[in-house]
């Protein structure tokens, strides 16, 4: 063989995939991303699409070829039966649909110096300073005193909020603090109004807000206790750059994996093995809770198709998983935290991450060479543009995914997703071409992996 044939070559997505296909898929993705900014909204919109495509809710019947299951309106399992029995195992792509945000506390509403605020508690790993002085919207649900569910979407009503920041003229002491301490969590209180109510002597603004909420939504102050309300960035996902080759949007981590997996299973043809996509909640806070990757609900759903748990465990050992999660794109402005030979690069395709974790591979799944070899060869045979990477330098930091929770069940698992700039910021950046490559990789895996 010639020397050049021995070397591994990087490929650019724009030089492999048709540009019209990249742009077409990116538009579909951006529209979904802009409309659905919380896990509840993603599940609701996802269910609408699944019904249109002929999928049947498992709670109604398990006899169809295309099925789905909602888990408490915050997670979604999608199933396409294959030519072979489930006993032969399945191919699964899983991704999380929660993203860093700012949640509203259970006793949030107060007034101070004729201004009304809601107290908050941030969710997931955020840089708190990035969330002040930007437009925010309120989304979620409130369960009122009668048990009625009230959906809140202030963006739809064009109602916008913001968290005030300290002016630089008086921020000398603030500027001397560590970046992580300059904005304290207890100071992330969101400004919601300043107009005084009539015919009241105290807390005039708070009372005005309470009256407004009661008239618009029919709620009282105590209803906040039984609510799940979140502040997320206002606005649609946008194409950026002179060439419009990148997408700026909220929640690319991990919806760039979740939505590509969603459309991959919709567009995939009948395969030998069963195809599954599992969109899950709570990854950003450690995958705890009954809508997370550690929940038994996944097992419960599949037990509908097998005789007992022993048989299910045997199926798991024959199954393969792509853990859809993003990796950090190499940022030339912060070269010092990356190891260039093992970093993910914009436009080099979907990123295969053999292991995550921290330091000496703690808290990670470390995919086997045999499994990676099979995935790699499958991608090469089907012209998938892909790359490999770790998450920064060995001792620089680290991060985790849901991969280890599925590996514990006996499945082969490897992390796979696009590279992201400004990860966990209110607005993150991905390449349109990498997004399409991720969709291509998932579709090939679901339909052809053996």
C-alpha positions as CSV (number, residue, x, y, z in Angstrom):
1,X,0.0,0.0,0.0
2,X,1.1,3.6,-0.6
3,X,2.0,5.6,2.4
4,X,-0.9,8.0,2.0
5,X,-3.3,5.0,2.1
6,X,-1.9,4.0,5.5
7,X,-2.8,7.4,7.1
8,X,-6.2,8.3,8.5
9,X,-7.6,11.3,6.8
10,X,-10.1,13.8,8.2
11,X,-13.1,14.6,6.0
12,X,-15.2,17.7,5.9
13,X,-19.0,17.2,5.9
14,X,-19.5,19.9,3.3
15,X,-17.3,18.0,0.9
16,X,-19.2,14.7,1.3
17,X,-22.9,15.4,1.8
18,X,-25.1,17.3,-0.6
19,X,-25.5,20.8,0.6
20,X,-29.3,20.8,-0.1
21,X,-29.7,17.7,2.1
22,X,-27.8,19.4,4.9
23,X,-29.9,22.6,4.6
24,X,-33.2,20.7,4.4
25,X,-32.6,18.7,7.6
26,X,-31.2,21.8,9.4
27,X,-34.4,23.7,8.8
28,X,-36.5,20.9,10.2
29,X,-34.3,20.6,13.3
30,X,-34.2,24.4,13.9
31,X,-37.9,24.7,13.7
32,X,-38.4,21.8,16.3
33,X,-35.6,23.3,18.5
34,X,-37.3,26.7,18.5
35,X,-40.7,25.4,19.2
36,X,-39.9,22.9,21.9
37,X,-37.5,24.1,24.6
38,X,-38.4,21.9,27.6
39,X,-38.6,18.1,27.9
40,X,-42.4,18.3,28.2
41,X,-42.7,20.3,25.0
42,X,-40.4,17.9,23.1
43,X,-42.4,14.9,24.3
44,X,-45.7,16.6,23.4
45,X,-44.6,17.6,19.9
46,X,-42.8,14.3,19.4
47,X,-46.1,12.4,20.2
48,X,-47.9,14.5,17.6
49,X,-45.5,13.6,14.9
50,X,-45.5,9.9,15.9
51,X,-49.3,9.7,15.7
52,X,-49.2,11.3,12.2
53,X,-46.6,8.6,11.2
54,X,-48.9,5.8,12.4
55,X,-47.2,4.9,15.7
56,X,-49.3,3.4,18.4
57,X,-49.1,4.1,22.2
58,X,-48.0,0.9,24.0
59,X,-50.6,1.7,26.7
60,X,-53.3,1.1,24.0
61,X,-51.7,-1.9,22.2
62,X,-48.4,-3.7,21.7
63,X,-49.5,-5.5,18.5
64,X,-48.4,-2.8,16.0
65,X,-45.1,-2.6,14.2
66,X,-44.5,1.0,15.2
67,X,-44.9,1.8,18.9
68,X,-44.1,4.5,21.5
69,X,-44.5,5.1,25.2
70,X,-44.6,8.4,27.1
71,X,-43.0,8.4,30.6
72,X,-44.7,11.0,32.8
73,X,-44.7,13.5,29.8
74,X,-41.0,14.0,30.2
75,X,-39.4,11.0,28.5
76,X,-40.3,9.1,25.3
77,X,-39.5,5.6,24.1
78,X,-40.0,4.8,20.4
79,X,-39.9,1.3,19.0
80,X,-39.8,-0.1,15.5
81,X,-40.1,-3.9,15.4
82,X,-37.6,-5.7,13.1
83,X,-37.7,-8.8,11.0
84,X,-36.2,-10.9,13.8
85,X,-37.5,-11.6,17.2
86,X,-36.7,-9.2,20.1
87,X,-34.9,-12.2,21.6
88,X,-32.1,-11.5,19.1
89,X,-31.5,-8.1,20.7
90,X,-32.1,-4.6,19.5
91,X,-30.3,-1.4,18.3
92,X,-30.9,1.6,20.5
93,X,-30.0,5.3,20.2
94,X,-30.6,7.1,23.4
95,X,-30.3,10.8,24.2
96,X,-31.4,13.3,26.8
97,X,-33.9,16.0,26.3
98,X,-33.3,18.1,29.4
99,X,-30.9,21.1,29.1
100,X,-29.4,23.5,31.7
101,X,-31.9,26.2,32.7
102,X,-33.2,28.2,35.6
103,X,-36.2,26.7,37.6
104,X,-38.7,28.6,39.7
105,X,-38.7,27.8,43.4
106,X,-41.9,26.6,45.1
107,X,-42.4,29.8,47.1
108,X,-41.1,32.2,44.6
109,X,-43.1,35.4,44.4
110,X,-42.0,38.5,46.4
111,X,-41.8,42.3,46.2
112,X,-38.9,44.5,47.1
113,X,-38.7,48.3,46.6
114,X,-41.8,48.3,44.4
115,X,-40.4,45.6,42.0
116,X,-41.7,42.0,41.8
117,X,-39.5,39.0,41.4
118,X,-39.6,35.2,41.3
119,X,-36.9,33.4,43.2
120,X,-35.1,30.7,41.3
121,X,-32.9,27.6,41.5
122,X,-30.7,26.8,38.6
123,X,-30.7,23.4,37.0
124,X,-27.6,21.6,35.7
125,X,-24.1,22.9,35.1
126,X,-24.4,26.6,34.1
127,X,-22.1,29.6,34.2
128,X,-24.4,31.8,36.2
129,X,-23.0,35.1,34.8
130,X,-24.2,34.0,31.3
131,X,-27.9,34.0,32.4
132,X,-28.2,37.6,33.6
133,X,-29.4,40.5,31.4
134,X,-30.7,38.3,28.6
135,X,-34.3,37.8,27.5
136,X,-36.0,34.8,29.1
137,X,-39.3,33.1,28.9
138,X,-41.3,31.0,31.3
139,X,-42.4,27.5,30.4
140,X,-43.9,24.6,32.3
141,X,-47.0,23.4,34.1
142,X,-48.9,24.3,37.2
143,X,-51.3,21.9,38.9
144,X,-54.0,24.0,40.6
145,X,-56.0,23.4,43.8
146,X,-58.5,21.3,41.8
147,X,-55.9,19.1,40.2
148,X,-56.2,20.8,36.8
149,X,-53.0,21.0,34.7
150,X,-52.3,24.5,33.4
151,X,-49.7,24.9,30.7
152,X,-47.5,27.9,30.8
153,X,-45.7,29.3,27.7
154,X,-45.0,33.0,28.1
155,X,-43.1,32.9,24.8
156,X,-46.2,32.1,22.9
157,X,-47.9,35.1,24.6
158,X,-44.8,37.3,23.9
159,X,-44.2,37.8,27.7
160,X,-40.5,38.1,28.3
161,X,-38.5,38.4,31.5
162,X,-34.9,39.1,32.6
163,X,-32.5,38.8,35.5
164,X,-30.9,42.1,36.3
165,X,-27.1,42.5,36.6
166,X,-24.9,45.0,38.5
167,X,-23.7,48.0,36.6
168,X,-19.9,48.1,36.0
169,X,-19.7,51.5,37.8
170,X,-20.5,49.8,41.1
171,X,-19.1,46.3,40.4
172,X,-15.5,46.7,41.7
173,X,-15.9,44.1,44.4
174,X,-17.9,41.8,42.2
175,X,-15.1,42.0,39.6
176,X,-12.6,40.9,42.2
177,X,-14.4,37.7,42.8
178,X,-13.8,34.4,41.1
179,X,-15.9,34.0,37.9
180,X,-17.9,31.2,39.4
181,X,-18.8,33.4,42.5
182,X,-19.4,36.8,40.9
183,X,-23.1,35.9,40.4
184,X,-24.5,33.9,43.3
185,X,-27.3,31.5,42.8
186,X,-29.5,33.2,45.3
187,X,-29.3,36.4,43.3
188,X,-30.7,34.9,40.1
189,X,-34.1,36.3,40.9
190,X,-36.1,37.1,37.7
191,X,-37.8,40.5,37.3
192,X,-41.5,40.0,36.5
193,X,-43.2,43.4,37.0
194,X,-43.4,46.8,38.6
195,X,-46.9,48.1,38.2
196,X,-48.8,48.7,41.5
197,X,-52.2,47.2,42.1
198,X,-55.2,49.3,43.1
199,X,-57.0,49.4,46.4
200,X,-54.2,47.7,48.4
201,X,-51.8,49.2,50.9
202,X,-48.9,46.8,51.0
203,X,-47.1,44.7,48.3
204,X,-48.9,46.6,45.6
205,X,-46.8,45.1,42.8
206,X,-47.0,41.6,44.1
207,X,-50.8,41.9,44.4
208,X,-51.0,43.2,40.9
209,X,-49.0,40.1,39.6
210,X,-51.2,37.7,41.7
211,X,-54.4,39.3,40.2
212,X,-52.9,39.1,36.7
213,X,-52.0,35.4,37.1
214,X,-55.4,34.6,38.5
215,X,-57.2,36.3,35.6
216,X,-55.0,34.8,32.9
217,X,-54.4,31.3,34.3
218,X,-56.9,30.9,37.1
219,X,-54.2,30.2,39.7
220,X,-53.5,31.4,43.2
221,X,-50.2,31.8,45.0
222,X,-50.3,28.4,46.7
223,X,-50.5,26.8,43.2
224,X,-46.8,27.5,42.7
225,X,-46.0,24.7,45.2
226,X,-47.4,22.2,42.7
227,X,-45.6,23.5,39.6
228,X,-42.7,22.8,37.3
229,X,-41.7,26.2,35.8
230,X,-38.5,27.0,34.0
231,X,-36.8,30.0,32.6
232,X,-35.3,29.4,29.2
233,X,-33.8,31.7,26.6
234,X,-36.1,33.7,24.4
235,X,-36.0,33.5,20.6
236,X,-35.6,31.1,17.7
237,X,-32.6,29.1,16.6
238,X,-30.6,31.2,14.1
239,X,-28.2,30.4,11.2
240,X,-25.0,32.3,11.9
241,X,-21.9,33.2,9.9
242,X,-21.5,34.9,6.5
243,X,-22.1,31.5,5.0
244,X,-24.9,30.5,7.4
245,X,-23.1,27.2,8.0
246,X,-23.7,27.1,11.8
247,X,-26.7,27.1,14.1
248,X,-27.0,29.2,17.2
249,X,-29.6,27.9,19.6
250,X,-30.7,26.9,23.0
251,X,-30.3,23.2,24.0
252,X,-28.1,21.7,21.3
253,X,-26.8,19.7,24.2
254,X,-28.5,17.3,23.9
255,X,-31.3,18.0,21.5
256,X,-28.9,17.8,18.5
257,X,-28.7,14.1,19.4
258,X,-32.3,13.6,20.5
259,X,-33.9,15.2,17.5
260,X,-31.6,13.5,15.0
261,X,-32.3,10.2,16.6
262,X,-36.0,11.0,16.5
263,X,-36.0,11.6,12.8
264,X,-33.5,8.7,12.1
265,X,-36.0,6.2,13.4
266,X,-38.9,7.8,11.6
267,X,-36.9,7.7,8.3
268,X,-35.3,4.3,8.7
269,X,-36.5,1.3,6.8
270,X,-37.4,-2.1,8.3
271,X,-34.3,-3.7,9.8
272,X,-33.4,-7.1,10.9
273,X,-33.2,-6.1,14.6
274,X,-35.7,-4.1,16.5
275,X,-34.9,-0.3,16.4
276,X,-35.4,1.8,19.6
277,X,-34.9,5.5,20.3
278,X,-35.1,6.5,24.0
279,X,-35.3,10.2,24.8
280,X,-34.8,10.7,28.5
281,X,-34.9,13.3,31.2
282,X,-32.7,14.4,34.1
283,X,-29.2,13.7,32.6
284,X,-28.0,17.2,33.4
285,X,-28.4,16.4,37.2
286,X,-27.0,12.9,37.3
287,X,-29.8,10.8,35.7
288,X,-31.7,10.5,39.0
289,X,-35.5,10.2,39.2
290,X,-38.2,8.2,37.6
291,X,-37.9,9.8,34.1
292,X,-34.2,9.3,33.9
293,X,-31.8,6.7,32.4
294,X,-31.6,5.0,35.8
295,X,-35.4,4.5,36.0
296,X,-36.9,1.0,35.7
297,X,-39.5,2.3,33.2
298,X,-37.3,1.2,30.2
299,X,-37.3,-2.4,31.6
300,X,-41.0,-2.2,32.3
301,X,-41.8,-1.2,28.7
302,X,-39.8,-4.0,27.2
303,X,-41.3,-6.6,29.6
304,X,-44.5,-6.2,27.6
305,X,-42.8,-8.2,24.8
306,X,-40.9,-11.0,26.8
307,X,-41.9,-13.6,29.3
308,X,-39.8,-12.6,32.3
309,X,-36.9,-10.5,33.5
310,X,-34.3,-13.3,33.0
311,X,-35.2,-13.3,29.3
312,X,-34.9,-9.5,29.2
313,X,-31.4,-9.6,30.6
314,X,-30.4,-12.1,28.0
315,X,-31.8,-9.7,25.3
316,X,-29.7,-6.8,26.8
317,X,-26.5,-8.8,26.3
318,X,-27.3,-9.1,22.6
319,X,-28.2,-5.4,22.2
320,X,-26.1,-2.4,21.0
321,X,-26.4,1.2,21.9
322,X,-25.3,4.6,20.7
323,X,-25.4,7.0,23.6
324,X,-26.3,10.2,21.8
325,X,-24.4,13.0,23.5
326,X,-22.4,15.9,22.3
327,X,-18.7,16.5,22.7
328,X,-16.8,19.8,23.1
329,X,-15.7,21.3,19.8
330,X,-12.0,22.4,19.7
331,X,-12.1,26.2,20.3
332,X,-9.0,28.1,19.1
333,X,-9.6,30.8,21.7
334,X,-9.1,28.2,24.5
335,X,-6.5,25.9,23.1
336,X,-4.9,25.3,26.5
337,X,-7.7,23.0,27.7
338,X,-7.7,20.7,24.6
339,X,-5.4,18.0,23.4
340,X,-5.4,18.7,19.7
341,X,-4.8,15.1,18.4
342,X,-7.8,13.8,20.4
343,X,-10.3,16.7,20.1
344,X,-13.5,17.1,18.2
345,X,-13.5,19.6,15.3
346,X,-16.4,21.5,13.7
347,X,-17.3,20.1,10.3
348,X,-15.4,16.8,10.8
349,X,-18.6,14.9,11.3
350,X,-20.3,13.0,14.2
351,X,-18.0,12.4,17.2
352,X,-17.4,8.9,18.5
353,X,-16.3,9.2,22.2
354,X,-14.9,5.9,23.5
355,X,-15.1,7.0,27.1
356,X,-16.0,10.1,29.1
357,X,-15.7,10.5,32.9
358,X,-12.9,12.3,34.6
359,X,-9.2,11.8,35.4
360,X,-8.4,8.1,35.2
361,X,-11.7,7.3,33.4
362,X,-13.7,7.5,36.6
363,X,-17.5,7.5,36.3
364,X,-17.4,6.5,32.6
365,X,-18.4,3.7,30.2
366,X,-15.3,2.6,28.2
367,X,-16.5,1.0,25.0
368,X,-14.8,-2.2,23.9
369,X,-12.4,-2.3,20.9
370,X,-14.6,-5.0,19.4
371,X,-17.7,-2.9,19.5
372,X,-16.0,0.2,18.2
373,X,-14.5,-1.8,15.4
374,X,-17.9,-2.9,14.2
375,X,-19.4,0.6,14.4
376,X,-16.4,2.1,12.6
377,X,-16.5,-0.4,9.8
378,X,-20.3,0.1,9.4
379,X,-19.8,3.8,9.1
380,X,-17.0,3.5,6.6
381,X,-19.1,1.1,4.5
382,X,-22.0,3.6,4.4
383,X,-19.9,6.8,3.9
384,X,-20.7,8.3,7.3
385,X,-18.4,11.3,8.1
386,X,-17.2,10.6,11.6
387,X,-14.3,11.5,14.0
388,X,-13.1,10.5,17.5
389,X,-12.4,12.6,20.5
390,X,-12.0,12.9,24.2
391,X,-13.5,15.7,26.4
392,X,-10.5,18.0,26.8
393,X,-7.1,17.2,28.4
394,X,-6.9,14.3,30.8
395,X,-6.6,16.3,34.0
396,X,-8.5,19.4,32.8
397,X,-12.0,18.4,33.9
398,X,-14.4,15.9,32.4
399,X,-18.1,15.0,32.1
400,X,-20.5,12.1,32.0
401,X,-23.3,10.7,29.9
402,X,-26.0,8.1,30.2
403,X,-23.8,5.5,28.5
404,X,-22.7,3.7,31.8
405,X,-26.3,3.1,32.8
406,X,-27.0,1.0,29.7
407,X,-23.7,-0.7,29.9
408,X,-24.6,-1.9,33.4
409,X,-27.4,-3.8,31.8
410,X,-24.9,-5.8,29.7
411,X,-25.3,-3.8,26.4
412,X,-22.4,-2.6,24.2
413,X,-22.4,1.2,24.3
414,X,-20.4,4.1,22.9
415,X,-21.1,7.8,23.0
416,X,-21.9,9.5,19.7
417,X,-22.9,13.0,18.8
418,X,-21.9,16.3,17.2
419,X,-19.3,18.8,18.4
420,X,-20.6,21.9,20.2
421,X,-19.1,25.3,20.8
422,X,-20.2,27.2,24.0
423,X,-21.6,24.1,25.5
424,X,-24.1,24.8,28.4
425,X,-24.4,28.5,27.5
426,X,-27.9,29.9,26.9
427,X,-27.0,29.8,23.2
428,X,-24.8,27.0,21.9
429,X,-23.3,26.6,18.4
430,X,-23.2,23.5,16.1
431,X,-22.3,22.9,12.4
432,X,-25.2,22.1,10.1
433,X,-23.0,19.5,8.5
434,X,-22.2,17.8,11.7
435,X,-25.9,17.8,12.6
436,X,-26.6,16.0,9.3
437,X,-23.7,13.6,9.9
438,X,-25.2,12.7,13.3
439,X,-28.6,12.0,11.7
440,X,-26.9,9.8,9.0
441,X,-24.9,7.9,11.6
442,X,-28.0,7.1,13.8
443,X,-30.0,6.1,10.8
444,X,-27.3,3.7,9.5
445,X,-26.8,2.3,13.0
446,X,-30.5,1.7,13.6
447,X,-31.1,0.1,10.2
448,X,-28.0,-1.9,9.5
449,X,-26.0,-2.7,12.7
450,X,-25.7,-6.5,13.3
